Amino acid sequence: MSGQKIRLGTRGSALALAQAEMTEAALQSAFPGIEIERCIITTTGDRRTDVPLAQVAGAEGHLDKGVFIKELEVALEAGEIDIAVHSLKDVPSELGNGFALAGVLPRAPVGDVLVTKRSGGIEALPEGSVVATSSLRRQRMLLSRRQDLQVADIRGNVPTRLRKLAEQEELDGLILAEAGLVRLGLLMDGRVEAGGVELFAETLNPEWFLPAAGQGAVAFEVREGDEAAAALCTAVNHAATEIAVTAEREFLVLLGAGCDTPAGVRCEIEGDTLRMWARVFEEEEDWASGASAEGPCADPRAVARALMNNLQREQS
C-alpha cells in the first residue's frame, strides 16, 4: 500500500476530527505507507444551527433526514473523497442509491450522560429544572422518568453546548452522548470541565434510557462498486461492533424510523448470543412500546425482526 493515496471526508467539529484521526490511525496501522488526505466538509446540520435539529431538513426544503451526511455524500458521488467518516447515529437507516457502509471502528461507550451544575444526577434536579437536548429521543426518555422537568432545544458541537450550560443561568442540565465526551477527553471521574467551570456528569441507566441506534460507533461510507476503498474499510472493520449496529439499524428499518424518531435500542453480545432491547415512543405522550429479544450473532437481522415482533405497548 506504500504510495497509495486515500481521501477521507469528515465534518469539521472537534468530535468529527477526533474520529477522523482514529480512522487515519487505524488505516495507517493496517497499511503502513498509505497516504491519507483529510477533506473537511461543512454539512447542512453544521450550517443550520438557527432551528431545532428535528426541523433542519424541513428548513432546507427537502425531506432527507441525513442532515449531517448529505454534503459528504455529494462529495463521495463527485469523486472528491473516497471514504466518508460518520458518527453512525447520524446516518439514515436506509442509504441512498449508490452508497454503502463498508465498516466500523470499535465502539465507544453507548450511554447518554446528564451533565449538571450540581451533583446528584437526575434525582437531585429540583422540580421544574430545565434540561437541554436537541434529540427527541432524549427528550421523551427524560420526561418518561421525570415528568416535572422542562426540556429546551440546544444546538452546537460538544464544547459549545457545555459552554452554554456553564454560562446560561436558565439551564440546569444537558444530555450528551458518552462516546463524544470520552473521545474528546472531557469526561473524568464523573466530572466535566467547561471554560474553567466544573460540571457534574451522570451516565443514565441504559435499562430505561436506551441509546440511539448506532450510538458510539464510527462508520465508513463509500461509493457502491468502489472495491479499493471498501477493501481498506473492511481491513479495519470491528466485527462485534458491526454485528450490533447491523441489528440496531435493521430494527429502525423495520420500524420505518429515521434518525430523529424517538426510539432507543441497545445490544449486548455474550459469546455467540446477541441480546437486544428497544423502547419506542408514540405520538401520544404518555405511551411507549418496549421489547427484548435474543438470537445468534450470526444473524443480527433476524434478532432485529424478533425484537420488532415482540414490541408491546406500555405506559411510559
N, C-alpha and C positions, 0 to 999 in steps of 0.2 A: 504493500500500500504506500510505500515511500513515493512522494511526489504527487499522489492523488489529492485533488482539491475538492472540498465539500463546502457548500454554503448553507449555514444554519440561519433560519429566520426566527426571531423572537420579539416579543414586546419589550419595551424599554424600562419597565418598572424594576425596582430593586429586587423583588422576588423573581421576576421573569429572568433577569440577568443572572441571578444565582442559579436558577435551574438550567440556563444555557451553559454556564460554567461546569455544572455537574455533567451535562451531556457531552461537552467537549472533553472533559477529563476521562469519561468512560470510553469515548471513541479513540482517544489518543492512547489509552492503555491497551485497547484491543488491537489497534492498528498503529504501531509506532511509525512516525514519519509522515502521517497523514497531515495535510494542510487544511485548516478549518478557517473559513471566513464567517464572521458573525455579522448578520444583517439585522439591524434594529428597525422595526416597523410599528407605526402607531395605528392602533385599531379603533374601530368605532366606539367600543366601550371605554377606551382610554380618553378619547376626544370628547365624548358627550358625558360630562360629569355634572351637567346642569339639571338633569332629570333623574328620577329613580331608576335603578338598574332594570327593573322589570318593564319599564316603559321606553327603554333606549331604542329598541328595534322599531317600535311604532313611531317614535320621534324622527327616525331617519326615513320613514315612509316605506319600509319593507317588512316582511313577515319573518325573515330569517332570524333565528334566535342566537346564532353564533356571533354575538357582538364583539367577543374578544378574539375571534379567529378569522373573521371574514377577510380582512386585508392580507393576512398571512396566506390564505388560500388563493387569493388573487395573485400574489407573488409566486406561489407554487405553480399555478396554472400557466403563468407567463414565463416560467423557467428562470426566474430571477433568484430563487432559492431552491435547494434540493430537499431539505428537511425542515419542517416547521415544528418548533418545540412549544408544547402547550401544557398548561395545567389541565388535566383531563376533565375535571369537573366543569370546565368552561366549554367543552366540546359537545355539540348536539349529539343525541343518542343515535341519530342516523346521519351519516355524512352525505354530502352531495356527490353526484356522479363525477368520476374522475379522480377521487381521492381515497386514500386508505390509511388506516392506522397500522404502523409497522413495528411497534414495540413500545415498551415502558421501562422506566428506571425502577429500582427497588423503592417501594412505597414508604413514605414518611408516616408518622402517626396520623390517624384519620379523624381524630376528635375535633370538637369545637371548643373554643376557650372563651369563657366570660372574663373580660378584663374590667376591673372596677377600681374606683378611687378609695374604697375602704375594704378591709379584709373581711373574710367570712363567706365569700361566694354568693350564690343566688339566694340562699336562705337569709342572708344578712341585709339584703337590699330592702330599704324602707318601702312601705306601701306607696304606690304611685311613682316609683323610680322610673327614669327614662333610660332605656337600653337601645343603642343604635345598631342597626344592621341593614344591609341592602338586600338581604336574602329573604324571600317569602317563606322558605322552609324554616329558617331560623326564627323568624317572627312567630310562626304558628307553633313550632316546638316550644318556644319560650312561654307563650301565652297558655299553652296547654298545662304548663306546670305552675305558672303564676299569673292568673287572670287579672290581678290588680296592677300589674306592671304596664307601662306605656312603651311603645316602640317608636323609633324615629329612623328615617332613612339616612344613610350616610354613604358618601362616595369618596374615592381616592385610594391610593395604594396603602399598604400596611402602615408605614411610618406616618403618613398623612392622617390616617384615621386615629392612630394613637395620639398624635399631637392634638387633634380636635377634641378627643376625650379629655386630655390633660388641661386644655385651655378653656373649654366651654363649660360654664357652670351648670347649664341646664342638663348636661349629660351625666348620668351616673354610672353607665356601663357600656360595653361594646363587645360584640361577639365576632371572633376571628377564627380562621382555621388554624389548628395547632401546627399543621405542617409548615405554613408560612412563617410563623413565629420561630419555629425550630430552625428552619433553613436560613433565616436571617440572623440567627444567633441572639434573638431578643428575649427568649423565654428561659429564665434561670431560677430554679428553686421557688416556683410559684409567684415570681415577680417579673415585671416588665418595666423597663425604663424608657420614658418618652420625654425628650427635651429637658432632662435633668429632674423630671418628676417620677417618683416611684409609684407604679401601679401594681395592683394585685391580680393574679390570674388563677382561675379555677377551670380545669378541664371538666366539661359537663359529662355526666354519666351517659355513656352510649347506649345503655339499656332503654332510656327514654328519649335522649337527644341523639337521634340517629343522623349520621353524616350524609352528605350528598353522594350520589353515585360517582365513583372515580376520585373522591376527595383524597388528597395526599399523594396522588400519582402524577408523574410527568410523562407525557405521551409524545410520540413522534408521528407526524403525518407526512405522507409522501404522495407523489402522483401515482395513480394506478399505472402499472406497467414499467415503472422505473425500478428495474431489478437491482441496479447497482446501489441506489440509496436504500432500498428495502433490505438488502443484504447487510449493509452497515448497521441498520437498526436492529435487525434480528440478532446480530452478534453480541449486542449489549442488552438485549431484552431480558427482563427478570420474570421467570416463568410463573412463580407463585403470585406475583402482583397481576400478571396478565390473566390468570385464572379468575381471580377475584373481580377484577374490573370488567372482564367479559360478562360475568354473571350479573353484575350490577347494572351495566349498560343494557343488557338484554332485558332485564326487568323493566327498565324505563321504556324500551321499545314496545313491549307487551302492554304496558300501561298507557301507551300513547302520550308519554310525558316528555317534557323538554327540560332545559337547564333551569328554567325558572319555576317549574312545578314544585309545590310544597310537598315533596316526598323525600323520605330518608331511607337509606338501605345500607346495611353493613354485612360484611362477610368475615368468617373465621375459617382457617384451614387447619385441620388436625389430621396428620397422616395423609390418607387418600380421601378424606371426607371434607366436603365443603358445606358449611352451615351458613344460612342467610336469615336475616331479619329485615322487615320493612314496616314503615308507617307512612300512610298516605293521607293527607288532609283533603277533605271535600269542601265544596263551596259553602255548605252550612258550617259555620264557625265552630260549633260545639261537637262536630263529629269527625272521626278519622277511621281509617281501616288499618288493621295490623295483621301480620302474618309471620310465620317462620317456616323454614324448610331445610332439608339437608339431602345430600346425594354425593355421587362420586365427583372428584375433582376433574376426572377425565371428560366430563360432560357438563360444564358450567351452565350452558344454556338450558339444559334440562332441569337443573336445580332452580333456575330463574322461573321456568314455567311452573314448577311445583309451587314456588313462592306466590306467584300470581294466582294460581288456583286456590290457594289457602287464604287469600285475603278475606277478612271478616270485619264488618263494621263494629266499631266500639265507640263509647263516649269518651271524648278526649278531655 
